Structure formats: structure tokens, C-alpha cells
Amino acid sequence: MSSSIRSTADAQRERVTAAAVRVFAHRGLYATPVADVAAEASVSPAYVFRLFGDKEGLFVAAVRSTYARVADAMTQAGEQSSATDPRDLLAAMTDAYVALIADRDLILMQAHAQAASDAPAVRGAVREGLAAVVAAVSDGSGAGPADVQRFIAYGQLCHLIVQTDLDSVPASWAATLTAGISHPS
């Protein structure tokens, strides 16, 4: 196969994967027909199957895409920061993460991926994604395991806050969860 055909297929795969993230983010693996993703990407369902094999393969590609975006953002934040202290580097990564999760499709897609982790391929993609994010945070910050764990845990809490719009809930239990955490609108 020539490289121009391969690059066209790779570009199409990326475009369809981006459409899959947008569509799967709203209904998940089990409730989303491939035809909906194909329509979003302006291609035929048959072409989607040719690129990804089946719906689960398409979903796995979307899962991998979201975790790759997070890992890349963490790596870039570490590289672009002039800080040398791990706490300051983690703060730079936090800022990058907060900006990234303003994309609700990304966090909803990851929530659906966790929910569909009963499927071995999806579970594997989530694990691979988490491994890449942990490596990016660890390597980019120089922080120890406990600080990296705390960073990831707060990231998951940020997902919950953004997904459920807890910032707008005027109750003490919501204030407990959102204390010290803010996100751009």
C-alpha cells in the first residue's frame, strides 16, 4: 500500500475517532449505533467498520484518543513550565488539566469508558490510558508516587464536579467536595 493511501486512511481514522468521541460521550458504547458515528463523521457505516473492525474497536479507539490527549497535555505542561520543583510542575499540570476538562465530551467519554470496562478490550484501553497519564505526570513532574496518586485522585474528583455541575449546588455536602477546586465555566 502506498504511503499516500495509508496517510489518507490514518487521517480518516483520526477524523472518525474524533466524531466517535463526540457521539459516544453522550450515550456510551452500548446505546450508540455505529450509524450515528458515521453520520457525525460524514462517512458510511461500512467505512467505519472497514477502519475499526467493529463497534467495540471504534469505542476503544475513542477511549485511547481521550487518554492520549490527557497524557499529551500533562507532558506539554511539564515541558513548558520553567519550574523545577515537583509541586510547581504538578500545579502547571493541574492548570493544563482544568483547561482540558472544559471539553465535556472528553470527560463524559472517559466516564462511559469506565462504565464499559466489563468489556476486556475497553478495560485494557482504560488501563493503558491510565498508565500513560501516570507516566506523563510522574516523568514530567518528578513527583513521588503518593503525590502522583493524589494528583490523579483530584483529577477524578474534578471529573465528578464538572460532570454534575457541583459548583452550582448550594449545599454543604457539595461545598465539601468542591472546596479549594475551581474550574473555568
N, C-alpha and C positions, 0 to 999 in steps of 0.2 A: 504494500500500500504506500502511495506517495506521501511525503510529509505534508503537502498542502491539503490532502484529503483528511489526514489524521488531525491536522490543526483545526480544520473546519469541524470535524466531529468533536474534538475537545472543546472548542468554543461553544458548539451547540449543547454539549453535555453541561457545561458551566451555566449556560443560559436556562436550560431546562431545570437544573438543580436550583437555581435562584427562584424560579417560578414555583418549584416544589416546596421550598421553604415557606414562601408566602401562602400557599394553599394548605399544606399540611399543618401549618401553625394554627389554623382555625378549627380543624376537625380531626386532626390526628391521622394515624396510619389506617385504622380500621374503618373510619367513616368517610374517607376521601376516595372518590373514584379517580383512577388514572386519567380518565377523560377530562376531569376538572383541571388537573395539572397541565395536560396537553393544551387545553383551551387557553389557559393563562399564558403558556409559552408560545401559542400560535403554531403548534405542530400537531400532527396526528397522534392518536394513542399508539398506533402501530410503531411510529418512530420512537416514542418514549420507550416502548418495550424493546426495540432494537438497541437503544442506547444503554438501558439498565437491566434488561432481562425480565424483571417483574416488578410489581409494586413495592415489595419489600426492598429490593435493590435500589429503587428510586428513593425510598424513605431513608435508607442507610446513607446514600449519597448526600441527602439534605442534612442529616444529623452530622455527618463528618464536616460538611461545609460550615455549620454554625460553630462547632468546636474549633475548627481551624481559624475562623475569624477571631474568636476569643484568644486563642494562643498567639496568633499574629499580633493582635493588639497589645497583649502583655509584653511580647518580645520587643515591639516597637517602642512602647512606653519606657522600658528599661534602657534601650539603646539611646533614646532621645533625651533622657534625663541626664543632667550634669551631676546628679547626686552620686555619692559613693556609699552612704550608709544604707543598709538593707531596709530600715524603716522608711527612709525617704523614697527609696525606689519603690517600695510597696505602696506608698502614698501616690506616687506618679501612676502606678498601675491601677490603683483604685480609681483615680480620675479618668483614666482611659476606659476602664470597665463601666463606670457610670455613664459615660458618653455612649458606649456601645449598646448598653441595655435599654437605651431610649428607643431602640428598634424592638418593638413589642413582638414582631414576628420571630426574631431570634430567640427571645426568652420563652415564648409560647411553644416554639418548635422544640426547644430543649425539654420543656415540661412534658410535651407529648412523647418525646423520645424516652424519657424516664418511665412514663406510663406504659409504653410499649416494650419495655425491657424484658418482658416474658418471652419475646422472640429472640432466640440466641444471636442472630446477626445484629439486631438492634442493640442488645445488651453489649455485644462486642464493640460496636461503634461508639457507644457511650463510654465504655471503659477506655478505649483508645483515645477518645476526645479528652476525657478527664486526665489521662496520663500526659497528653500533650500540653494541656493547660498547666498542670502541676510542674512539669519540666520547664515550661516557659517562665513561670513565676519563680521557681527555685533558681534556675540558671540566671535569669535576668535580675534578680534582687540579691542573690547571695544569702537570703534568709534561711533560717533553720526550719526543720520540719514542723515544729509547733506553730511558728509564725505563718508558714505557708498554709497549714491546716486552718488556722483562724481566718486567713485571707479568703480561702475557698468557702468556708462556712459563712462568712459575712456576704460573700457573693451570692450564695444560695438564699440567704435572708433578703438580700436586695431583690432577687427574682420575685420572691413572695410579696414583698412590699409593692413592687411595680405592678405585678400581675393582678393584685387585688386592690390596688389603689388605696393602700392603708394610710397614706399621708392625708387623705381626706376624711378619715374616720375619727370623729371627735369623742373617743372613748379612752379610758385609762389603759385598757389592755393593748389598744393599738399604739398608744404613746409609748408603752413599754417596748414594743417591738421596733418602733421607728426611731427611738431615742438616739440622737447622735448620727443618724443616717439621713442624708438628703439626696434628692435626685432632681435633675432639671425636668421641667414639665415637657 
